[in-house]
Structures are given as C-alpha cells and as structure tokens.
C-alpha cells in the first residue's frame, strides 16, 4: 500500500519544523523514519539545549504509520487507522510549533 500524498506532505512539514526548531537555537529536534515492508514509524525527539543532563526536558513523540501501510495492522479498520495516524501527526506538529514559538519569543522579527 502506498502512503497517501497528504501524509507525505505532513511528514515533510514535520521535517521542516524540526529543522526550524533546531536552527532557532533553544531546542534540539531529531526526526527518525524507520521504513520497511512491515514497519513504518516516525519518531521525533526534542530537548532543551540548556539542560544539564541529556535526558532533562526530553520529549519523544511517535507515530506508527504502519497502521495505514501494512494491511491488517492491529486489526484496525482503515478509517480508524487513518484517524489514529492523523492524531499522532497532529500532536507532533503542535509540539514542534510550540517549541518554535517559545524559541522565537522575545526575538526581533
């Protein structure tokens, strides 16, 4: 099964947000895509750069895209699988947008 174009665009947007968050200088953002015929996962990990310990302030968000690309994944209906993926991607976007806004707060435009 192919991944729908709108989800490809959302993944690209998440990648762009990770770049923007990292370049803003207050947070680090890492994006991992794990893709195979039986697995498709997107992981985003963020953390404040001024944290004393590497794990301080670390947030890891996960989206199991395999729900829609691997037939029969978890016995989910196609509609429910798409809904769950959409919710997970939206949560990742909101988190990254929040970090970007926090990084830009007080900076000249």
N, CA, C and O atoms as CSV, one atom per row, in Angstrom:
chain,resi,resn,atom,element,x,y,z
A,1,UNK,N,N,0.845,-1.180,0.000
A,1,UNK,CA,C,0.000,0.000,0.000
A,1,UNK,C,C,0.890,1.243,0.000
A,1,UNK,O,O,1.920,1.276,0.673
A,2,UNK,N,N,0.494,2.241,-0.743
A,2,UNK,CA,C,1.226,3.499,-0.772
A,2,UNK,C,C,0.715,4.422,0.323
A,2,UNK,O,O,-0.441,4.354,0.742
A,3,UNK,N,N,1.616,5.283,0.768
A,3,UNK,CA,C,1.198,6.287,1.746
A,3,UNK,C,C,0.557,7.453,0.988
A,3,UNK,O,O,1.118,7.935,0.004
A,4,UNK,N,N,-0.600,7.901,1.436
A,4,UNK,CA,C,-1.290,8.982,0.738
A,4,UNK,C,C,-0.448,10.260,0.683
A,4,UNK,O,O,0.345,10.537,1.584
A,5,UNK,N,N,-0.633,11.018,-0.372
A,5,UNK,CA,C,0.150,12.244,-0.578
A,5,UNK,C,C,0.012,13.228,0.571
A,5,UNK,O,O,0.995,13.858,0.962
A,6,UNK,N,N,-1.195,13.371,1.122
A,6,UNK,CA,C,-1.365,14.348,2.206
A,6,UNK,C,C,-0.529,13.970,3.427
A,6,UNK,O,O,-0.068,14.849,4.155
A,7,UNK,N,N,-0.329,12.674,3.658
A,7,UNK,CA,C,0.523,12.264,4.782
A,7,UNK,C,C,2.002,12.460,4.454
A,7,UNK,O,O,2.796,12.792,5.334
A,8,UNK,N,N,2.371,12.257,3.198
A,8,UNK,CA,C,3.749,12.559,2.779
A,8,UNK,C,C,4.058,14.038,2.999
A,8,UNK,O,O,5.146,14.385,3.460
A,9,UNK,N,N,3.104,14.907,2.669
A,9,UNK,CA,C,3.300,16.343,2.868
A,9,UNK,C,C,3.411,16.664,4.358
A,9,UNK,O,O,4.210,17.514,4.750
A,10,UNK,N,N,2.629,16.002,5.175
A,10,UNK,CA,C,2.683,16.228,6.623
A,10,UNK,C,C,4.038,15.790,7.185
A,10,UNK,O,O,4.602,16.473,8.040
A,11,UNK,N,N,4.561,14.665,6.712
A,11,UNK,CA,C,5.887,14.212,7.147
A,11,UNK,C,C,6.948,15.228,6.728
A,11,UNK,O,O,7.857,15.531,7.500
A,12,UNK,N,N,6.834,15.748,5.516
A,12,UNK,CA,C,7.777,16.771,5.052
A,12,UNK,C,C,7.673,18.036,5.908
A,12,UNK,O,O,8.686,18.661,6.222
A,13,UNK,N,N,6.460,18.407,6.279
A,13,UNK,CA,C,6.267,19.579,7.126
A,13,UNK,C,C,6.883,19.363,8.504
A,13,UNK,O,O,7.466,20.285,9.075
A,14,UNK,N,N,6.757,18.155,9.038
A,14,UNK,CA,C,7.365,17.834,10.331
A,14,UNK,C,C,8.879,17.919,10.226
A,14,UNK,O,O,9.538,18.435,11.129
A,15,UNK,N,N,9.426,17.422,9.144
A,15,UNK,CA,C,10.865,17.527,8.918
A,15,UNK,C,C,11.294,19.000,8.894
A,15,UNK,O,O,12.284,19.368,9.525
A,16,UNK,N,N,10.559,19.829,8.175
A,16,UNK,CA,C,10.862,21.257,8.113
A,16,UNK,C,C,10.778,21.908,9.489
A,16,UNK,O,O,11.630,22.722,9.844
A,17,UNK,N,N,9.753,21.553,10.268
A,17,UNK,CA,C,9.618,22.104,11.615
A,17,UNK,C,C,10.794,21.692,12.505
A,17,UNK,O,O,11.279,22.496,13.302
A,18,UNK,N,N,11.254,20.444,12.373
A,18,UNK,CA,C,12.416,20.001,13.149
A,18,UNK,C,C,13.641,20.847,12.810
A,18,UNK,O,O,14.403,21.228,13.698
A,19,UNK,N,N,13.824,21.136,11.533
A,19,UNK,CA,C,14.936,21.994,11.106
A,19,UNK,C,C,14.786,23.382,11.724
A,19,UNK,O,O,15.743,23.919,12.282
A,20,UNK,N,N,13.601,23.960,11.629
A,20,UNK,CA,C,13.365,25.300,12.161
A,20,UNK,C,C,13.575,25.353,13.672
A,20,UNK,O,O,14.182,26.294,14.183
A,21,UNK,N,N,13.077,24.352,14.380
A,21,UNK,CA,C,13.247,24.296,15.836
A,21,UNK,C,C,14.734,24.245,16.191
A,21,UNK,O,O,15.187,24.976,17.071
A,22,UNK,N,N,15.487,23.390,15.513
A,22,UNK,CA,C,16.908,23.280,15.791
A,22,UNK,C,C,17.668,24.551,15.475
A,22,UNK,O,O,18.540,24.960,16.242
A,23,UNK,N,N,17.350,25.182,14.353
A,23,UNK,CA,C,18.047,26.407,13.955
A,23,UNK,C,C,17.702,27.595,14.849
A,23,UNK,O,O,18.480,28.543,14.949
A,24,UNK,N,N,16.544,27.548,15.496
A,24,UNK,CA,C,16.144,28.643,16.385
A,24,UNK,C,C,17.052,28.711,17.616
A,24,UNK,O,O,17.140,29.755,18.262
A,25,UNK,N,N,17.726,27.603,17.942
A,25,UNK,CA,C,18.784,27.633,18.936
A,25,UNK,C,C,18.450,27.307,20.374
A,25,UNK,O,O,19.364,27.206,21.193
A,26,UNK,N,N,17.194,27.138,20.722
A,26,UNK,CA,C,16.838,26.858,22.109
A,26,UNK,C,C,16.607,25.365,22.362
A,26,UNK,O,O,16.755,24.879,23.484
A,27,UNK,N,N,16.242,24.655,21.298
A,27,UNK,CA,C,15.929,23.230,21.399
A,27,UNK,C,C,16.672,22.443,20.326
A,27,UNK,O,O,17.081,22.984,19.298
A,28,UNK,N,N,16.831,21.171,20.592
A,28,UNK,CA,C,17.344,20.223,19.607
A,28,UNK,C,C,16.150,19.371,19.172
A,28,UNK,O,O,15.323,18.990,20.000
A,29,UNK,N,N,16.060,19.076,17.889
A,29,UNK,CA,C,14.973,18.234,17.384
A,29,UNK,C,C,15.561,17.159,16.484
A,29,UNK,O,O,16.309,17.464,15.555
A,30,UNK,N,N,15.229,15.916,16.753
A,30,UNK,CA,C,15.686,14.783,15.947
A,30,UNK,C,C,14.476,14.070,15.370
A,30,UNK,O,O,13.497,13.810,16.070
A,31,UNK,N,N,14.557,13.760,14.090
A,31,UNK,CA,C,13.487,13.035,13.409
A,31,UNK,C,C,14.069,11.736,12.871
A,31,UNK,O,O,15.084,11.742,12.174
A,32,UNK,N,N,13.428,10.637,13.193
A,32,UNK,CA,C,13.822,9.328,12.682
A,32,UNK,C,C,12.646,8.721,11.941
A,32,UNK,O,O,11.520,8.712,12.438
A,33,UNK,N,N,12.917,8.214,10.748
A,33,UNK,CA,C,11.933,7.446,9.984
A,33,UNK,C,C,12.472,6.033,9.852
A,33,UNK,O,O,13.598,5.830,9.398
A,34,UNK,N,N,11.680,5.073,10.242
A,34,UNK,CA,C,12.041,3.666,10.099
A,34,UNK,C,C,11.048,3.083,9.104
A,34,UNK,O,O,9.848,3.014,9.371
A,35,UNK,N,N,11.564,2.667,7.958
A,35,UNK,CA,C,10.679,2.227,6.879
A,35,UNK,C,C,11.137,0.867,6.349
A,35,UNK,O,O,12.300,0.686,5.987
A,36,UNK,N,N,10.214,-0.069,6.311
A,36,UNK,CA,C,10.443,-1.362,5.661
A,36,UNK,C,C,9.090,-1.859,5.180
A,36,UNK,O,O,8.078,-1.178,5.344
A,37,UNK,N,N,9.072,-3.037,4.590
A,37,UNK,CA,C,7.794,-3.564,4.090
A,37,UNK,C,C,6.815,-3.853,5.226
A,37,UNK,O,O,5.605,-3.866,5.000
A,38,UNK,N,N,7.313,-4.087,6.446
A,38,UNK,CA,C,6.434,-4.459,7.556
A,38,UNK,C,C,6.410,-3.424,8.678
A,38,UNK,O,O,5.733,-3.621,9.687
A,39,UNK,N,N,7.135,-2.333,8.511
A,39,UNK,CA,C,7.222,-1.348,9.591
A,39,UNK,C,C,7.395,0.041,8.992
A,39,UNK,O,O,8.185,0.240,8.069
A,40,UNK,N,N,6.651,0.988,9.528
A,40,UNK,CA,C,6.787,2.374,9.099
A,40,UNK,C,C,6.501,3.231,10.324
A,40,UNK,O,O,5.355,3.353,10.758
A,41,UNK,N,N,7.553,3.821,10.873
A,41,UNK,CA,C,7.444,4.568,12.122
A,41,UNK,C,C,8.143,5.908,11.969
A,41,UNK,O,O,9.212,5.994,11.366
A,42,UNK,N,N,7.538,6.946,12.514
A,42,UNK,CA,C,8.148,8.263,12.592
A,42,UNK,C,C,8.313,8.597,14.069
A,42,UNK,O,O,7.349,8.542,14.833
A,43,UNK,N,N,9.532,8.944,14.470
A,43,UNK,CA,C,9.827,9.343,15.842
A,43,UNK,C,C,10.430,10.733,15.827
A,43,UNK,O,O,11.312,11.025,15.019
A,44,UNK,N,N,9.957,11.590,16.716
A,44,UNK,CA,C,10.545,12.906,16.904
A,44,UNK,C,C,10.921,13.019,18.372
A,44,UNK,O,O,10.108,12.771,19.263
A,45,UNK,N,N,12.179,13.402,18.603
A,45,UNK,CA,C,12.671,13.615,19.962
A,45,UNK,C,C,13.177,15.048,20.052
A,45,UNK,O,O,13.928,15.507,19.192
A,46,UNK,N,N,12.759,15.746,21.099
A,46,UNK,CA,C,13.220,17.115,21.313
A,46,UNK,C,C,13.762,17.246,22.727
A,46,UNK,O,O,13.398,16.491,23.628
A,47,UNK,N,N,14.656,18.242,22.899
A,47,UNK,CA,C,15.124,18.575,24.241
A,47,UNK,C,C,15.670,19.989,24.231
A,47,UNK,O,O,16.115,20.498,23.202
A,48,UNK,N,N,15.627,20.610,25.397
A,48,UNK,CA,C,16.204,21.949,25.560
A,48,UNK,C,C,17.714,21.831,25.508
A,48,UNK,O,O,18.289,20.904,26.078
A,49,UNK,N,N,18.346,22.749,24.840
A,49,UNK,CA,C,19.801,22.729,24.731
A,49,UNK,C,C,20.493,23.134,26.021
A,49,UNK,O,O,21.648,22.772,26.245
A,50,UNK,N,N,19.803,23.879,26.871
A,50,UNK,CA,C,20.433,24.311,28.123
A,50,UNK,C,C,20.217,23.325,29.269
A,50,UNK,O,O,20.509,23.648,30.421
A,51,UNK,N,N,19.716,22.141,28.974
A,51,UNK,CA,C,19.517,21.116,30.001
A,51,UNK,C,C,20.859,20.629,30.519
A,51,UNK,O,O,21.801,20.436,29.751
A,52,UNK,N,N,20.938,20.433,31.831
A,52,UNK,CA,C,22.188,19.954,32.423
A,52,UNK,C,C,22.454,18.494,32.086
A,52,UNK,O,O,23.601,18.101,31.871
A,53,UNK,N,N,21.419,17.707,32.041
A,53,UNK,CA,C,21.546,16.293,31.711
A,53,UNK,C,C,20.880,16.051,30.359
A,53,UNK,O,O,19.853,16.659,30.061
A,54,UNK,N,N,21.451,15.172,29.540
A,54,UNK,CA,C,20.867,14.928,28.218
A,54,UNK,C,C,19.392,14.516,28.238
A,54,UNK,O,O,18.649,14.820,27.305
A,55,UNK,N,N,18.974,13.829,29.292
A,55,UNK,CA,C,17.581,13.364,29.345
A,55,UNK,C,C,16.633,14.416,29.912
A,55,UNK,O,O,15.416,14.260,29.807
A,56,UNK,N,N,17.169,15.499,30.518
A,56,UNK,CA,C,16.316,16.545,31.077
A,56,UNK,C,C,15.510,17.225,29.980
A,56,UNK,O,O,16.064,17.651,28.967
A,57,UNK,N,N,14.223,17.325,30.182
A,57,UNK,CA,C,13.380,18.022,29.232
A,57,UNK,C,C,13.208,17.324,27.902
A,57,UNK,O,O,12.712,17.921,26.947
A,58,UNK,N,N,13.608,16.073,27.826
A,58,UNK,CA,C,13.487,15.334,26.574
A,58,UNK,C,C,12.046,14.891,26.378
A,58,UNK,O,O,11.402,14.388,27.299
A,59,UNK,N,N,11.553,15.086,25.160
A,59,UNK,CA,C,10.203,14.646,24.797
A,59,UNK,C,C,10.338,13.786,23.547
A,59,UNK,O,O,10.985,14.179,22.576
A,60,UNK,N,N,9.721,12.606,23.583
A,60,UNK,CA,C,9.726,11.718,22.416
A,60,UNK,C,C,8.291,11.469,21.995
A,60,UNK,O,O,7.469,10.998,22.780
A,61,UNK,N,N,8.006,11.793,20.745
A,61,UNK,CA,C,6.680,11.561,20.174
A,61,UNK,C,C,6.813,10.576,19.024
A,61,UNK,O,O,7.815,10.562,18.308
A,62,UNK,N,N,5.800,9.766,18.863
A,62,UNK,CA,C,5.880,8.600,17.993
A,62,UNK,C,C,4.616,8.519,17.136
A,62,UNK,O,O,3.512,8.773,17.617
A,63,UNK,N,N,4.787,8.167,15.881
A,63,UNK,CA,C,3.638,7.914,15.007
A,63,UNK,C,C,3.877,6.603,14.261
A,63,UNK,O,O,4.885,6.441,13.574
A,64,UNK,N,N,2.955,5.689,14.403
A,64,UNK,CA,C,3.043,4.396,13.730
A,64,UNK,C,C,2.294,4.477,12.406
A,64,UNK,O,O,1.102,4.181,12.327
A,65,UNK,N,N,3.018,4.885,11.371
A,65,UNK,CA,C,2.424,4.997,10.047
A,65,UNK,C,C,2.109,3.626,9.453
A,65,UNK,O,O,1.315,3.517,8.518
A,66,UNK,N,N,2.730,2.588,9.995
A,66,UNK,CA,C,2.452,1.231,9.534
A,66,UNK,C,C,0.992,0.844,9.665
A,66,UNK,O,O,0.521,-0.070,8.989
A,67,UNK,N,N,0.278,1.537,10.531
A,67,UNK,CA,C,-1.159,1.270,10.670
A,67,UNK,C,C,-1.890,1.411,9.343
A,67,UNK,O,O,-2.886,0.733,9.094
A,68,UNK,N,N,-1.381,2.305,8.490
A,68,UNK,CA,C,-2.076,2.512,7.219
A,68,UNK,C,C,-1.324,1.911,6.033
A,68,UNK,O,O,-1.890,1.786,4.947
A,69,UNK,N,N,-0.061,1.538,6.222
A,69,UNK,CA,C,0.702,0.986,5.096
A,69,UNK,C,C,0.843,-0.527,5.154
A,69,UNK,O,O,1.171,-1.157,4.149
A,70,UNK,N,N,0.600,-1.115,6.318
A,70,UNK,CA,C,0.705,-2.564,6.459
A,70,UNK,C,C,-0.711,-3.128,6.607
A,70,UNK,O,O,-1.358,-2.906,7.630
A,71,UNK,N,N,-1.193,-3.848,5.608
A,71,UNK,CA,C,-2.558,-4.384,5.665
A,71,UNK,C,C,-2.786,-5.233,6.921
A,71,UNK,O,O,-1.965,-6.080,7.273
A,72,UNK,N,N,-3.920,-4.984,7.586
A,72,UNK,CA,C,-4.298,-5.779,8.749
A,72,UNK,C,C,-3.590,-5.405,10.039
A,72,UNK,O,O,-3.725,-6.119,11.033
A,73,UNK,N,N,-2.840,-4.310,10.056
A,73,UNK,CA,C,-2.093,-3.896,11.248
A,73,UNK,C,C,-3.051,-3.774,12.440
A,73,UNK,O,O,-3.960,-2.945,12.419
A,74,UNK,N,N,-2.859,-4.568,13.443
A,74,UNK,CA,C,-3.638,-4.477,14.670
A,74,UNK,C,C,-5.127,-4.663,14.502
A,74,UNK,O,O,-5.901,-4.249,15.366
A,75,UNK,N,N,-5.546,-5.275,13.412
A,75,UNK,CA,C,-6.978,-5.487,13.140
A,75,UNK,C,C,-7.785,-4.201,13.162
A,75,UNK,O,O,-8.960,-4.211,13.527
A,76,UNK,N,N,-7.159,-3.082,12.771
A,76,UNK,CA,C,-7.850,-1.801,12.727
A,76,UNK,C,C,-8.575,-1.632,11.392
A,76,UNK,O,O,-8.116,-2.108,10.354
A,77,UNK,N,N,-9.702,-0.951,11.442
A,77,UNK,CA,C,-10.343,-0.581,10.186
A,77,UNK,C,C,-9.484,0.493,9.528
A,77,UNK,O,O,-8.715,1.173,10.207
A,78,UNK,N,N,-9.607,0.646,8.237
A,78,UNK,CA,C,-8.830,1.657,7.528
A,78,UNK,C,C,-9.136,3.056,8.068
A,78,UNK,O,O,-8.233,3.877,8.231
A,79,UNK,N,N,-10.409,3.317,8.342
A,79,UNK,CA,C,-10.800,4.641,8.852
A,79,UNK,C,C,-10.174,4.916,10.210
A,79,UNK,O,O,-9.661,6.011,10.442
A,80,UNK,N,N,-10.208,3.947,11.103
A,80,UNK,CA,C,-9.628,4.137,12.430
A,80,UNK,C,C,-8.111,4.283,12.341
A,80,UNK,O,O,-7.522,5.103,13.046
A,81,UNK,N,N,-7.489,3.505,11.491
A,81,UNK,CA,C,-6.036,3.598,11.319
A,81,UNK,C,C,-5.649,5.003,10.857
A,81,UNK,O,O,-4.703,5.588,11.384
A,82,UNK,N,N,-6.369,5.545,9.879
A,82,UNK,CA,C,-6.088,6.897,9.387
A,82,UNK,C,C,-6.330,7.939,10.481
A,82,UNK,O,O,-5.569,8.898,10.605
A,83,UNK,N,N,-7.377,7.753,11.263
A,83,UNK,CA,C,-7.680,8.685,12.350
A,83,UNK,C,C,-6.558,8.689,13.394
A,83,UNK,O,O,-6.136,9.755,13.843
A,84,UNK,N,N,-6.080,7.522,13.776
A,84,UNK,CA,C,-5.007,7.431,14.773
A,84,UNK,C,C,-3.711,8.063,14.266
A,84,UNK,O,O,-3.037,8.781,15.005
A,85,UNK,N,N,-3.370,7.800,13.022
A,85,UNK,CA,C,-2.163,8.381,12.428
A,85,UNK,C,C,-2.289,9.898,12.365
A,85,UNK,O,O,-1.347,10.614,12.705
A,86,UNK,N,N,-3.431,10.382,11.939
A,86,UNK,CA,C,-3.670,11.830,11.861
A,86,UNK,C,C,-3.503,12.482,13.239
A,86,UNK,O,O,-2.867,13.529,13.356
A,87,UNK,N,N,-4.073,11.861,14.283
A,87,UNK,CA,C,-3.962,12.398,15.645
A,87,UNK,C,C,-2.505,12.442,16.105
A,87,UNK,O,O,-2.067,13.426,16.702
A,88,UNK,N,N,-1.762,11.378,15.826
A,88,UNK,CA,C,-0.356,11.335,16.242
A,88,UNK,C,C,0.478,12.380,15.499
A,88,UNK,O,O,1.311,13.052,16.107
A,89,UNK,N,N,0.261,12.522,14.196
A,89,UNK,CA,C,0.995,13.526,13.431
A,89,UNK,C,C,0.637,14.932,13.889
A,89,UNK,O,O,1.515,15.786,14.006
A,90,UNK,N,N,-0.635,15.180,14.148
A,90,UNK,CA,C,-1.060,16.491,14.625
A,90,UNK,C,C,-0.425,16.820,15.977
A,90,UNK,O,O,-0.026,17.961,16.211
A,91,UNK,N,N,-0.328,15.838,16.859
A,91,UNK,CA,C,0.305,16.055,18.172
A,91,UNK,C,C,1.772,16.440,17.996
A,91,UNK,O,O,2.271,17.318,18.700
A,92,UNK,N,N,2.466,15.785,17.060
A,92,UNK,CA,C,3.871,16.104,16.794
A,92,UNK,C,C,3.995,17.531,16.255
A,92,UNK,O,O,4.854,18.288,16.705
A,93,UNK,N,N,3.149,17.898,15.303
A,93,UNK,CA,C,3.191,19.246,14.727
A,93,UNK,C,C,2.938,20.296,15.811
A,93,UNK,O,O,3.666,21.286,15.889
A,94,UNK,N,N,1.928,20.095,16.640
A,94,UNK,CA,C,1.618,21.060,17.706
A,94,UNK,C,C,2.802,21.229,18.654
A,94,UNK,O,O,3.127,22.348,19.050
A,95,UNK,N,N,3.440,20.131,19.016
A,95,UNK,CA,C,4.601,20.180,19.917
A,95,UNK,C,C,5.729,20.992,19.288
A,95,UNK,O,O,6.296,21.870,19.937
A,96,UNK,N,N,6.055,20.707,18.041
A,96,UNK,CA,C,7.140,21.422,17.372
A,96,UNK,C,C,6.808,22.899,17.188
A,96,UNK,O,O,7.679,23.751,17.366
A,97,UNK,N,N,5.577,23.211,16.840
A,97,UNK,CA,C,5.172,24.610,16.695
A,97,UNK,C,C,5.274,25.355,18.017
A,97,UNK,O,O,5.652,26.526,18.051
A,98,UNK,N,N,4.930,24.663,19.119
A,98,UNK,CA,C,5.037,25.272,20.438
A,98,UNK,C,C,6.505,25.567,20.775
A,98,UNK,O,O,6.816,26.639,21.294
A,99,UNK,N,N,7.400,24.629,20.485
A,99,UNK,CA,C,8.822,24.844,20.746
A,99,UNK,C,C,9.367,25.980,19.888
A,99,UNK,O,O,10.156,26.795,20.365
A,100,UNK,N,N,8.954,26.038,18.636
A,100,UNK,CA,C,9.406,27.098,17.751
A,100,UNK,C,C,8.929,28.459,18.255
A,100,UNK,O,O,9.701,29.419,18.271
A,101,UNK,N,N,7.681,28.547,18.660
A,101,UNK,CA,C,7.152,29.802,19.197
A,101,UNK,C,C,7.912,30.198,20.461
A,101,UNK,O,O,8.242,31.370,20.645
A,102,UNK,N,N,8.189,29.235,21.327
A,102,UNK,CA,C,8.946,29.505,22.554
A,102,UNK,C,C,10.353,29.993,22.227
A,102,UNK,O,O,10.870,30.892,22.890
A,103,UNK,N,N,10.967,29.409,21.214
A,103,UNK,CA,C,12.323,29.799,20.821
A,103,UNK,C,C,12.366,31.208,20.251
A,103,UNK,O,O,13.363,31.912,20.413
A,104,UNK,N,N,11.304,31.623,19.590
A,104,UNK,CA,C,11.270,32.922,18.936
A,104,UNK,C,C,10.729,34.030,19.828
A,104,UNK,O,O,10.780,35.205,19.464
A,105,UNK,N,N,10.214,33.661,20.990
A,105,UNK,CA,C,9.649,34.641,21.909
A,105,UNK,C,C,10.731,35.642,22.327
A,105,UNK,O,O,11.818,35.260,22.762
A,106,UNK,N,N,10.416,36.902,22.187
A,106,UNK,CA,C,11.344,37.938,22.593
A,106,UNK,C,C,12.425,38.265,21.562
A,106,UNK,O,O,13.227,39.172,21.784
A,107,UNK,N,N,12.460,37.555,20.459
A,107,UNK,CA,C,13.447,37.828,19.403
A,107,UNK,C,C,12.861,38.850,18.443
A,107,UNK,O,O,11.657,38.844,18.186
A,108,UNK,N,N,13.715,39.740,17.903
A,108,UNK,CA,C,13.196,40.683,16.905
A,108,UNK,C,C,12.734,39.962,15.655
A,108,UNK,O,O,13.302,38.935,15.284
A,109,UNK,N,N,11.719,40.482,15.009
A,109,UNK,CA,C,11.170,39.850,13.808
A,109,UNK,C,C,12.072,40.033,12.615
A,109,UNK,O,O,11.756,39.561,11.523
